[in-house]
Amino acid sequence: MSVVEPGTAASGLVERVKSILLKPAATWEVIDTETATIGDIFKRYVAILALIPAVAGLIGGVVFGYGAFGVTFKPSIIGALVGAIVSYGLTLLGVYVLALIIDALAPSFGGQRNRLQAFKVAAYAGTASWVAGIFQIYPPLAILGLLGLYSLYLLHAGLPRLMKTPAGKATPYTIAVIVAAIVLAIIVSVVTEPLRRIGSMGLAGAGALSSNTIQVGDKSVDLGKLEEASKRMEAAAKQIESGKAPEAVQPDVLKAYLPEGVAGYARTEVTTGSGGAAGISGSQAQGVYTKGEATIRLSVTDLGAAGALAGMASAFNMQSSSESNGKYEKIGKVDGRMTQESYDKASKHGQYSVLVGDRFMVAAEGEGASIDDLKSAVAAIGPAKLEALSKG
């Protein structure tokens, strides 16, 4: 059975959306027996519905603008378009990776591995969130996008049916998938933030410089580096799918990079952790440092195979900044490394993070600490040493 039967493609799509939202149990039973391929579902369902939040966000941004720190600004049409394309592409990638996670975790909860069935779950469970994306067209209604959380219920209903998981294990299976997806989303958001910033900055000054570069504002994008990054991402995807992706370094190795003290702060706590799903692994070590009432949390994270996405961000030599009411945020390159910095002078809360070797994220977040203290904490990790580790 096709994903758009019966009737025309349009009517079939609408009927499937209505049925999965209004009659999820019965619809999952139908989906379970369908023989449509991953390509069919991707092209005729996911690729179409995922356009809803992307296009709605594009229109909302251009017509009404975006808000931050009480300030509203409107991107250029080209800038908003690029931002929408990036979000759309990440959504499509996310569905595929979520399917890999669902498939990989199935045996752990008494289920059966089946890539097609896992993709069906990832694709159709996302229906509610994509439909709710329509509210992005008018920013004051964006809060109604929370209706998209109904997708979590769809996920919970579909997992045991399609992945043959015992009913008693459906809830822990769902929780495990959600946690893995959140971790992956955080990784993706960190390494692709510079790409997203294109949309908010606007590309009014975009234009061709040569066959190898294009202009973004007063910065250039090296198309050669962008192509290299794309090839690394493709290679990483193949490694992940084949189960041969490189493992993240052990947490204890990262722990050794945390100094006993930074900027006059003494280390009072250390935590480490690691995990992985669907061929994607990661690890982290974090230290808590205190000086009087001030606290700094310093962490070093190995993004593992997902670090291939970082190369895409590094291909953009650009900067972004905003400031209002004693708060500011900056994104750009410092010493050739992508860096994000934010600080609130009133609350003395800030963050400073650096992407190292297209693989490691070093971040410092503090309360009562100055931004200079946070920068010193990150520098104490030794970014050059991490870069050497990423090449080892």
FIBATI-579894 format. One record per residue (C-alpha): residue number from 1; residue in three letters; x, y, z. Coordinates in Angstrom, 2 decimals, always signed. Example, Ala and Ser with C-alpha at 12.3 -4.5 7.8 and 13.67 -1.06 7.14 Angstrom:
BEGIN
<1, "ALA", <+12.30, -4.50, +7.80>>;
<2, "SER", <+13.67, -1.06, +7.14>>;
This chain:
BEGIN
<1, "MET", <+0.00, +0.00, +0.00>>;
<2, "SER", <+1.29, +3.44, -0.89>>;
<3, "VAL", <+1.66, +6.18, +1.70>>;
<4, "VAL", <-0.77, +8.35, -0.28>>;
<5, "GLU", <-3.54, +5.87, -1.17>>;
<6, "PRO", <-6.43, +6.04, -1.77>>;
<7, "GLY", <-7.25, +8.74, -4.30>>;
<8, "THR", <-4.87, +11.41, -5.47>>;
<9, "ALA", <-1.52, +12.06, -3.80>>;
<10, "ALA", <-2.91, +15.19, -2.17>>;
<11, "SER", <-6.06, +13.54, -0.84>>;
<12, "GLY", <-4.11, +10.53, +0.36>>;
<13, "LEU", <-1.67, +12.73, +2.26>>;
<14, "VAL", <-4.46, +14.68, +3.97>>;
<15, "GLU", <-6.31, +11.50, +4.90>>;
<16, "ARG", <-3.17, +9.97, +6.39>>;
<17, "VAL", <-2.50, +13.11, +8.45>>;
<18, "LYS", <-6.09, +13.15, +9.73>>;
<19, "SER", <-6.11, +9.46, +10.52>>;
<20, "ILE", <-2.79, +9.37, +12.42>>;
<21, "LEU", <-3.87, +12.40, +14.49>>;
<22, "LEU", <-7.46, +11.35, +15.17>>;
<23, "LYS", <-7.26, +7.56, +15.10>>;
<24, "PRO", <-3.64, +6.72, +15.97>>;
<25, "ALA", <-4.17, +3.15, +17.22>>;
<26, "ALA", <-6.10, +2.01, +14.14>>;
<27, "THR", <-3.78, +3.90, +11.80>>;
<28, "TRP", <-0.62, +2.36, +13.27>>;
<29, "GLU", <-2.16, -1.06, +12.59>>;
<30, "VAL", <-2.60, -0.12, +8.93>>;
<31, "ILE", <+0.89, +1.38, +8.68>>;
<32, "ASP", <+2.34, -1.79, +10.19>>;
<33, "THR", <+1.30, -3.82, +7.14>>;
<34, "GLU", <+2.14, -1.29, +4.43>>;
<35, "THR", <+4.89, -2.17, +1.98>>;
<36, "ALA", <+5.91, +1.36, +0.96>>;
<37, "THR", <+9.66, +1.90, +0.81>>;
<38, "ILE", <+11.68, +4.35, +2.89>>;
<39, "GLY", <+12.10, +6.45, -0.25>>;
<40, "ASP", <+8.34, +6.55, -0.83>>;
<41, "ILE", <+7.61, +7.68, +2.72>>;
<42, "PHE", <+10.42, +10.20, +2.62>>;
<43, "LYS", <+9.39, +11.83, -0.66>>;
<44, "ARG", <+5.61, +11.62, -0.41>>;
<45, "TYR", <+5.14, +12.34, +3.28>>;
<46, "VAL", <+8.13, +13.57, +5.28>>;
<47, "ALA", <+9.51, +15.96, +2.66>>;
<48, "ILE", <+6.08, +17.55, +2.20>>;
<49, "LEU", <+4.98, +17.92, +5.83>>;
<50, "ALA", <+8.41, +19.11, +6.98>>;
<51, "LEU", <+7.91, +22.12, +4.71>>;
<52, "ILE", <+5.10, +23.41, +6.94>>;
<53, "PRO", <+7.22, +24.74, +9.84>>;
<54, "ALA", <+10.01, +25.81, +7.47>>;
<55, "VAL", <+7.72, +27.88, +5.23>>;
<56, "ALA", <+5.61, +29.18, +8.13>>;
<57, "GLY", <+8.74, +30.28, +9.96>>;
<58, "LEU", <+10.04, +31.95, +6.80>>;
<59, "ILE", <+6.83, +33.95, +6.31>>;
<60, "GLY", <+6.56, +34.81, +10.01>>;
<61, "GLY", <+10.14, +36.07, +10.10>>;
<62, "VAL", <+9.89, +38.20, +6.96>>;
<63, "VAL", <+6.45, +39.66, +7.72>>;
<64, "PHE", <+6.48, +39.98, +11.51>>;
<65, "GLY", <+10.17, +39.60, +12.42>>;
<66, "TYR", <+11.94, +37.74, +15.21>>;
<67, "GLY", <+12.23, +38.81, +18.82>>;
<68, "ALA", <+15.17, +38.64, +21.24>>;
<69, "PHE", <+15.78, +40.48, +24.53>>;
<70, "GLY", <+12.68, +42.61, +23.84>>;
<71, "VAL", <+14.02, +43.70, +20.45>>;
<72, "THR", <+12.29, +42.74, +17.21>>;
<73, "PHE", <+14.19, +42.55, +13.96>>;
<74, "LYS", <+13.41, +41.39, +10.45>>;
<75, "PRO", <+15.88, +39.46, +8.33>>;
<76, "SER", <+16.24, +40.02, +4.62>>;
<77, "ILE", <+14.17, +37.77, +2.40>>;
<78, "ILE", <+17.29, +35.96, +1.21>>;
<79, "GLY", <+18.57, +35.57, +4.75>>;
<80, "ALA", <+15.26, +34.18, +6.00>>;
<81, "LEU", <+15.14, +31.83, +3.02>>;
<82, "VAL", <+18.59, +30.42, +3.80>>;
<83, "GLY", <+17.58, +29.95, +7.44>>;
<84, "ALA", <+14.45, +28.08, +6.36>>;
<85, "ILE", <+16.45, +25.83, +4.05>>;
<86, "VAL", <+18.90, +24.98, +6.84>>;
<87, "SER", <+16.06, +24.15, +9.25>>;
<88, "TYR", <+14.32, +22.06, +6.61>>;
<89, "GLY", <+17.47, +20.12, +5.82>>;
<90, "LEU", <+18.15, +19.43, +9.49>>;
<91, "THR", <+14.58, +18.18, +9.92>>;
<92, "LEU", <+14.97, +15.69, +7.08>>;
<93, "LEU", <+18.29, +14.53, +8.50>>;
<94, "GLY", <+16.74, +14.25, +11.96>>;
<95, "VAL", <+13.99, +11.89, +10.80>>;
<96, "TYR", <+16.52, +9.52, +9.28>>;
<97, "VAL", <+18.78, +9.54, +12.34>>;
<98, "LEU", <+15.80, +9.08, +14.67>>;
<99, "ALA", <+14.90, +5.99, +12.64>>;
<100, "LEU", <+18.42, +4.64, +13.18>>;
<101, "ILE", <+18.07, +5.21, +16.92>>;
<102, "ILE", <+14.68, +3.48, +17.05>>;
<103, "ASP", <+16.05, +0.53, +15.10>>;
<104, "ALA", <+19.21, +0.22, +17.19>>;
<105, "LEU", <+17.40, +0.32, +20.54>>;
<106, "ALA", <+14.64, -2.16, +19.64>>;
<107, "PRO", <+16.42, -5.36, +20.86>>;
<108, "SER", <+17.17, -3.73, +24.21>>;
<109, "PHE", <+13.44, -3.54, +24.89>>;
<110, "GLY", <+12.40, -6.91, +23.53>>;
<111, "GLY", <+11.65, -5.63, +20.05>>;
<112, "GLN", <+12.79, -6.61, +16.56>>;
<113, "ARG", <+15.19, -4.61, +14.42>>;
<114, "ASN", <+13.62, -3.52, +11.14>>;
<115, "ARG", <+14.89, -0.40, +9.37>>;
<116, "LEU", <+11.69, +0.16, +7.35>>;
<117, "GLN", <+9.42, -0.16, +10.38>>;
<118, "ALA", <+11.68, +2.15, +12.38>>;
<119, "PHE", <+11.52, +4.75, +9.62>>;
<120, "LYS", <+7.73, +4.50, +9.56>>;
<121, "VAL", <+7.64, +5.27, +13.29>>;
<122, "ALA", <+10.02, +8.24, +12.95>>;
<123, "ALA", <+8.14, +9.62, +9.95>>;
<124, "TYR", <+4.54, +9.31, +11.08>>;
<125, "ALA", <+5.16, +10.16, +14.75>>;
<126, "GLY", <+6.44, +13.56, +13.63>>;
<127, "THR", <+3.11, +14.46, +12.02>>;
<128, "ALA", <+1.75, +16.46, +14.96>>;
<129, "SER", <+4.89, +18.57, +15.37>>;
<130, "TRP", <+5.00, +19.42, +11.65>>;
<131, "VAL", <+1.32, +20.34, +11.47>>;
<132, "ALA", <+1.65, +22.47, +14.62>>;
<133, "GLY", <+4.51, +24.28, +12.88>>;
<134, "ILE", <+1.91, +26.29, +10.99>>;
<135, "PHE", <+1.61, +28.55, +14.05>>;
<136, "GLN", <+5.11, +29.89, +13.35>>;
<137, "ILE", <+3.54, +32.00, +10.63>>;
<138, "TYR", <+2.41, +34.45, +13.34>>;
<139, "PRO", <+4.92, +34.75, +16.23>>;
<140, "PRO", <+2.35, +35.56, +18.96>>;
<141, "LEU", <+0.74, +32.17, +18.22>>;
<142, "ALA", <+4.03, +30.27, +18.26>>;
<143, "ILE", <+3.30, +29.04, +21.78>>;
<144, "LEU", <+0.55, +26.89, +20.23>>;
<145, "GLY", <+3.37, +24.93, +18.63>>;
<146, "LEU", <+3.41, +23.02, +21.93>>;
<147, "LEU", <+0.50, +21.08, +20.47>>;
<148, "GLY", <+3.23, +19.33, +18.53>>;
<149, "LEU", <+4.08, +17.46, +21.74>>;
<150, "TYR", <+1.25, +15.16, +20.72>>;
<151, "SER", <+3.95, +13.56, +18.57>>;
<152, "LEU", <+5.35, +12.03, +21.76>>;
<153, "TYR", <+2.09, +10.19, +22.24>>;
<154, "LEU", <+2.16, +9.04, +18.61>>;
<155, "LEU", <+5.69, +7.75, +19.17>>;
<156, "HIS", <+4.60, +5.85, +22.28>>;
<157, "ALA", <+1.66, +4.32, +20.42>>;
<158, "GLY", <+3.63, +3.35, +17.33>>;
<159, "LEU", <+6.77, +1.85, +18.84>>;
<160, "PRO", <+5.28, -1.33, +20.37>>;
<161, "ARG", <+3.12, -2.01, +17.31>>;
<162, "LEU", <+5.73, -1.62, +14.58>>;
<163, "MET", <+8.88, -2.66, +16.46>>;
<164, "LYS", <+7.16, -5.63, +18.16>>;
<165, "THR", <+8.03, -4.46, +21.65>>;
<166, "PRO", <+6.13, -5.98, +24.62>>;
<167, "ALA", <+3.50, -3.58, +25.94>>;
<168, "GLY", <+5.22, -3.43, +29.32>>;
<169, "LYS", <+8.38, -2.08, +27.74>>;
<170, "ALA", <+6.76, +0.50, +25.47>>;
<171, "THR", <+7.17, +3.36, +27.94>>;
<172, "PRO", <+10.86, +2.83, +28.79>>;
<173, "TYR", <+11.55, +2.29, +25.07>>;
<174, "THR", <+9.84, +5.59, +24.27>>;
<175, "ILE", <+11.77, +7.40, +27.00>>;
<176, "ALA", <+15.07, +5.97, +25.76>>;
<177, "VAL", <+14.33, +7.09, +22.20>>;
<178, "ILE", <+13.34, +10.58, +23.36>>;
<179, "VAL", <+16.47, +10.98, +25.50>>;
<180, "ALA", <+18.71, +9.81, +22.64>>;
<181, "ALA", <+16.93, +12.17, +20.25>>;
<182, "ILE", <+17.34, +15.11, +22.65>>;
<183, "VAL", <+21.06, +14.45, +23.02>>;
<184, "LEU", <+21.42, +14.28, +19.26>>;
<185, "ALA", <+19.40, +17.49, +18.84>>;
<186, "ILE", <+21.67, +19.30, +21.28>>;
<187, "ILE", <+24.75, +18.16, +19.40>>;
<188, "VAL", <+23.27, +19.22, +16.07>>;
<189, "SER", <+22.16, +22.62, +17.42>>;
<190, "VAL", <+25.61, +23.31, +18.83>>;
<191, "VAL", <+27.56, +22.54, +15.68>>;
<192, "THR", <+25.06, +24.09, +13.26>>;
<193, "GLU", <+24.31, +27.32, +15.16>>;
<194, "PRO", <+26.49, +29.40, +12.80>>;
<195, "LEU", <+24.44, +28.09, +9.88>>;
<196, "ARG", <+21.20, +29.07, +11.58>>;
<197, "ARG", <+22.60, +32.53, +12.23>>;
<198, "ILE", <+22.66, +33.22, +8.51>>;
<199, "GLY", <+18.90, +33.52, +8.55>>;
<200, "SER", <+18.83, +36.00, +11.46>>;
<201, "MET", <+21.71, +38.10, +10.14>>;
<202, "GLY", <+20.34, +38.45, +6.66>>;
<203, "LEU", <+22.24, +38.11, +3.40>>;
<204, "ALA", <+21.47, +41.43, +1.79>>;
<205, "GLY", <+25.07, +41.69, +0.72>>;
<206, "ALA", <+25.29, +38.22, -0.71>>;
<207, "GLY", <+26.98, +37.93, -4.05>>;
<208, "ALA", <+29.52, +35.92, -5.96>>;
<209, "LEU", <+33.21, +36.65, -5.41>>;
<210, "SER", <+34.72, +33.89, -7.47>>;
<211, "SER", <+34.16, +30.29, -8.41>>;
<212, "ASN", <+35.33, +29.24, -4.93>>;
<213, "THR", <+33.74, +31.78, -2.58>>;
<214, "ILE", <+30.55, +33.72, -2.02>>;
<215, "GLN", <+30.04, +36.80, +0.12>>;
<216, "VAL", <+27.87, +36.71, +3.26>>;
<217, "GLY", <+27.65, +40.25, +4.59>>;
<218, "ASP", <+31.28, +41.29, +5.05>>;
<219, "LYS", <+32.44, +37.66, +5.35>>;
<220, "SER", <+33.15, +34.99, +2.77>>;
<221, "VAL", <+32.11, +31.36, +2.55>>;
<222, "ASP", <+34.78, +29.03, +1.23>>;
<223, "LEU", <+32.90, +26.70, -1.10>>;
<224, "GLY", <+35.88, +24.36, -1.24>>;
<225, "LYS", <+35.77, +23.88, +2.53>>;
<226, "LEU", <+32.00, +23.53, +2.34>>;
<227, "GLU", <+32.35, +20.75, -0.22>>;
<228, "GLU", <+35.00, +19.01, +1.90>>;
<229, "ALA", <+32.73, +19.23, +4.93>>;
<230, "SER", <+29.85, +17.76, +2.94>>;
<231, "LYS", <+32.03, +14.82, +1.91>>;
<232, "ARG", <+33.04, +14.23, +5.54>>;
<233, "MET", <+29.38, +14.28, +6.57>>;
<234, "GLU", <+28.53, +11.77, +3.84>>;
<235, "ALA", <+31.39, +9.50, +4.91>>;
<236, "ALA", <+30.34, +9.79, +8.56>>;
<237, "ALA", <+26.75, +8.89, +7.66>>;
<238, "LYS", <+27.94, +5.75, +5.87>>;
<239, "GLN", <+30.09, +4.80, +8.86>>;
<240, "ILE", <+27.16, +5.28, +11.22>>;
<241, "GLU", <+24.86, +3.17, +9.05>>;
<242, "SER", <+27.43, +0.37, +8.76>>;
<243, "GLY", <+28.19, +0.41, +12.49>>;
<244, "LYS", <+31.84, +1.35, +11.88>>;
<245, "ALA", <+31.76, +4.91, +13.18>>;
<246, "PRO", <+34.72, +5.88, +15.38>>;
<247, "GLU", <+34.11, +5.61, +19.10>>;
<248, "ALA", <+34.21, +8.65, +21.34>>;
<249, "VAL", <+37.19, +8.82, +23.67>>;
<250, "GLN", <+36.69, +7.45, +27.16>>;
<251, "PRO", <+35.31, +9.92, +29.75>>;
<252, "ASP", <+38.36, +9.40, +31.97>>;
<253, "VAL", <+40.55, +10.68, +29.13>>;
<254, "LEU", <+38.49, +13.87, +28.99>>;
<255, "LYS", <+38.52, +14.10, +32.79>>;
<256, "ALA", <+42.29, +14.45, +32.67>>;
<257, "TYR", <+41.87, +17.72, +30.78>>;
<258, "LEU", <+39.98, +19.33, +33.66>>;
<259, "PRO", <+42.44, +21.35, +35.80>>;
<260, "GLU", <+42.38, +21.39, +39.59>>;
<261, "GLY", <+41.68, +25.10, +39.52>>;
<262, "VAL", <+40.88, +27.89, +37.05>>;
<263, "ALA", <+41.04, +31.67, +37.40>>;
<264, "GLY", <+41.22, +31.44, +41.20>>;
<265, "TYR", <+38.35, +28.96, +41.40>>;
<266, "ALA", <+38.84, +25.58, +43.09>>;
<267, "ARG", <+37.42, +22.40, +41.61>>;
<268, "THR", <+34.82, +20.94, +43.97>>;
<269, "GLU", <+33.11, +18.30, +41.82>>;
<270, "VAL", <+33.74, +16.14, +38.76>>;
<271, "THR", <+31.24, +14.08, +36.76>>;
<272, "THR", <+31.75, +11.98, +33.64>>;
<273, "GLY", <+29.49, +10.10, +31.29>>;
<274, "SER", <+29.20, +8.49, +27.90>>;
<275, "GLY", <+26.63, +6.83, +25.74>>;
<276, "GLY", <+25.60, +6.04, +22.22>>;
<277, "ALA", <+22.86, +4.84, +19.97>>;
<278, "ALA", <+22.58, +3.88, +16.31>>;
<279, "GLY", <+26.32, +4.06, +15.82>>;
<280, "ILE", <+26.64, +7.55, +17.29>>;
<281, "SER", <+28.57, +7.82, +20.53>>;
<282, "GLY", <+29.59, +10.69, +22.72>>;
<283, "SER", <+31.33, +11.33, +26.03>>;
<284, "GLN", <+31.76, +14.19, +28.46>>;
<285, "ALA", <+33.62, +15.26, +31.56>>;
<286, "GLN", <+32.48, +18.23, +33.64>>;
<287, "GLY", <+34.01, +19.99, +36.59>>;
<288, "VAL", <+32.35, +22.41, +39.01>>;
<289, "TYR", <+34.57, +25.23, +40.28>>;
<290, "THR", <+33.72, +27.64, +43.08>>;
<291, "LYS", <+35.08, +30.87, +44.54>>;
<292, "GLY", <+32.93, +32.31, +47.28>>;
<293, "GLU", <+29.40, +32.57, +45.91>>;
<294, "ALA", <+30.54, +32.31, +42.29>>;
<295, "THR", <+30.39, +29.05, +40.33>>;
<296, "ILE", <+31.73, +27.86, +36.99>>;
<297, "ARG", <+30.76, +24.61, +35.26>>;
<298, "LEU", <+33.47, +23.63, +32.82>>;
<299, "SER", <+32.90, +20.77, +30.41>>;
<300, "VAL", <+34.66, +19.08, +27.51>>;
<301, "THR", <+32.50, +16.96, +25.21>>;
<302, "ASP", <+33.51, +14.54, +22.48>>;
<303, "LEU", <+30.85, +14.72, +19.74>>;
<304, "GLY", <+32.17, +11.55, +18.13>>;
<305, "ALA", <+30.92, +10.79, +14.62>>;
<306, "ALA", <+28.39, +13.63, +14.90>>;
<307, "GLY", <+31.35, +16.00, +14.88>>;
<308, "ALA", <+31.36, +15.69, +11.09>>;
<309, "LEU", <+28.59, +18.29, +11.17>>;
<310, "ALA", <+31.04, +20.73, +12.72>>;
<311, "GLY", <+33.00, +20.96, +9.49>>;
<312, "MET", <+29.93, +22.48, +7.86>>;
<313, "ALA", <+29.85, +25.23, +10.49>>;
<314, "SER", <+33.57, +25.90, +10.17>>;
<315, "ALA", <+33.23, +26.53, +6.44>>;
<316, "PHE", <+31.42, +29.77, +7.25>>;
<317, "ASN", <+33.78, +32.60, +8.17>>;
<318, "MET", <+31.19, +34.87, +9.71>>;
<319, "GLN", <+30.19, +36.76, +12.84>>;
<320, "SER", <+26.95, +37.60, +14.60>>;
<321, "SER", <+26.23, +39.75, +17.64>>;
<322, "SER", <+23.29, +41.22, +19.54>>;
<323, "GLU", <+23.15, +43.45, +22.61>>;
<324, "SER", <+20.30, +44.88, +24.67>>;
<325, "ASN", <+19.62, +45.86, +28.28>>;
<326, "GLY", <+22.97, +44.69, +29.58>>;
<327, "LYS", <+22.80, +41.36, +27.76>>;
<328, "TYR", <+24.84, +40.37, +24.74>>;
<329, "GLU", <+25.61, +37.37, +22.55>>;
<330, "LYS", <+28.35, +36.84, +20.00>>;
<331, "ILE", <+29.17, +34.08, +17.55>>;
<332, "GLY", <+32.26, +34.04, +15.35>>;
<333, "LYS", <+35.75, +32.70, +15.01>>;
<334, "VAL", <+38.50, +33.29, +17.57>>;
<335, "ASP", <+41.95, +31.96, +16.70>>;
<336, "GLY", <+40.37, +30.04, +13.84>>;
<337, "ARG", <+37.84, +28.22, +16.07>>;
<338, "MET", <+34.05, +28.69, +16.11>>;
<339, "THR", <+33.17, +30.43, +19.38>>;
<340, "GLN", <+29.94, +31.42, +21.13>>;
<341, "GLU", <+29.81, +33.94, +23.96>>;
<342, "SER", <+26.90, +35.38, +25.95>>;
<343, "TYR", <+26.64, +37.35, +29.18>>;
<344, "ASP", <+24.02, +39.07, +31.33>>;
<345, "LYS", <+25.62, +41.83, +33.38>>;
<346, "ALA", <+22.67, +42.11, +35.78>>;
<347, "SER", <+22.52, +38.46, +36.79>>;
<348, "LYS", <+26.24, +37.82, +36.13>>;
<349, "HIS", <+25.30, +34.69, +34.23>>;
<350, "GLY", <+27.31, +33.83, +31.16>>;
<351, "GLN", <+28.47, +31.16, +28.75>>;
<352, "TYR", <+31.56, +30.73, +26.63>>;
<353, "SER", <+32.10, +27.76, +24.32>>;
<354, "VAL", <+34.64, +26.82, +21.66>>;
<355, "LEU", <+34.47, +24.13, +18.99>>;
<356, "VAL", <+37.85, +22.39, +18.79>>;
<357, "GLY", <+39.13, +20.20, +15.97>>;
<358, "ASP", <+35.64, +19.85, +14.47>>;
<359, "ARG", <+34.97, +17.31, +17.19>>;
<360, "PHE", <+35.27, +18.59, +20.76>>;
<361, "MET", <+33.13, +21.22, +22.44>>;
<362, "VAL", <+34.70, +23.04, +25.40>>;
<363, "ALA", <+32.18, +25.11, +27.34>>;
<364, "ALA", <+32.11, +27.17, +30.52>>;
<365, "GLU", <+28.92, +28.43, +32.14>>;
<366, "GLY", <+28.89, +30.46, +35.31>>;
<367, "GLU", <+26.90, +32.40, +37.87>>;
<368, "GLY", <+28.63, +35.30, +39.57>>;
<369, "ALA", <+31.66, +34.84, +37.34>>;
<370, "SER", <+32.96, +37.39, +34.86>>;
<371, "ILE", <+33.19, +36.60, +31.16>>;
<372, "ASP", <+36.97, +36.80, +31.50>>;
<373, "ASP", <+36.82, +34.07, +34.14>>;
<374, "LEU", <+34.82, +31.88, +31.75>>;
<375, "LYS", <+37.30, +32.47, +28.94>>;
<376, "SER", <+40.17, +31.61, +31.24>>;
<377, "ALA", <+38.42, +28.39, +32.24>>;
<378, "VAL", <+38.04, +27.31, +28.60>>;
<379, "ALA", <+41.67, +28.21, +27.86>>;
<380, "ALA", <+42.79, +26.07, +30.83>>;
<381, "ILE", <+41.48, +22.95, +29.04>>;
<382, "GLY", <+44.16, +23.36, +26.40>>;
<383, "PRO", <+42.37, +23.53, +23.01>>;
<384, "ALA", <+45.60, +22.80, +21.13>>;
<385, "LYS", <+45.96, +19.50, +22.98>>;
<386, "LEU", <+42.39, +18.54, +22.08>>;
<387, "GLU", <+43.06, +19.33, +18.44>>;
<388, "ALA", <+46.01, +16.95, +18.53>>;
<389, "LEU", <+43.75, +14.31, +20.11>>;
<390, "SER", <+41.16, +14.75, +17.35>>;
<391, "LYS", <+43.81, +13.94, +14.76>>;
<392, "GLY", <+45.17, +10.95, +16.67>>;
